[in-house]
Amino acid sequence: MRKTAAVTAMTVLAICATWFGAAFAADSPTDATGSWKWAIQTPDGDSINMSAKLTQDGQKLSGTFLDGFDQKTFDIKDGKVTDGNVSFTVTRPFNDDTITVKYNGKLNGDTIKGSLEVKFGDQDPNTSDWEAKRVAEPSSTTQPTTQPATQP
């Protein structure tokens, strides 16, 4: 009887540990879906605000990037999220050349912190730190239109 009680107690503890582990894992900050904003510093010291809207599906990351330099939107390419590590690439035309920016960072709640690599055409890439913050989606303020009551 004593052995059965001990086995039952161990089974209950194992089930509880599994359940609590799953509950804590569900709260882990590994989903990059949302709107993100950050600023980059130009070589002449100016700050440009950037943003992206990301969608995560498993380990695949897609979305759009809004370049604060000229307010143009570009698709995110090669986006991935693996064990909380986020990476994606943005390529855009610039004058008669191309700018490619590779973003890499660690996702922690509403922050992605890491580095970015900027490559202008055939030049060697430049790297710098990068920190993006998730921002709340703007809520819709549109109310349904109410039709006036008709008079009989």
BELCOR-V361633 format. One record per pair of residues at least 24 apart in sequence whose ideal C-beta (glycine too) atoms are under 7 Angstrom apart, sorted by sequence separation. I is the first residue (numbers start at 0). J is the second residue. D is the distance in Angstrom with one decimal. If there is no record, write none. Layout:
BEGIN
i: (I:I)
j: (J:J)
d: (D:D)
END
This chain:
BEGIN
i: (31:51:96:109:30:55:60:64:66:104:80:85:60:102:31:31:29:29:31:31:35:29:28:28:28:37:37:37:36:37:35:36:35:35:36:34:35:33:34:34)
j: (55:75:120:133:55:80:85:89:91:129:106:111:87:129:60:80:80:83:85:106:111:106:106:107:108:129:130:131:131:132:131:132:132:133:134:133:134:133:134:136)
d: (4.8:6.6:3.9:3.9:5.5:5.5:6.7:4.6:6.6:6.0:6.8:5.3:5.7:6.1:6.0:5.3:6.8:5.1:5.3:5.6:6.8:6.3:6.1:5.6:4.1:6.4:6.1:4.0:6.6:6.9:4.3:5.9:6.8:5.6:5.3:6.8:7.0:4.7:5.1:5.9)
END
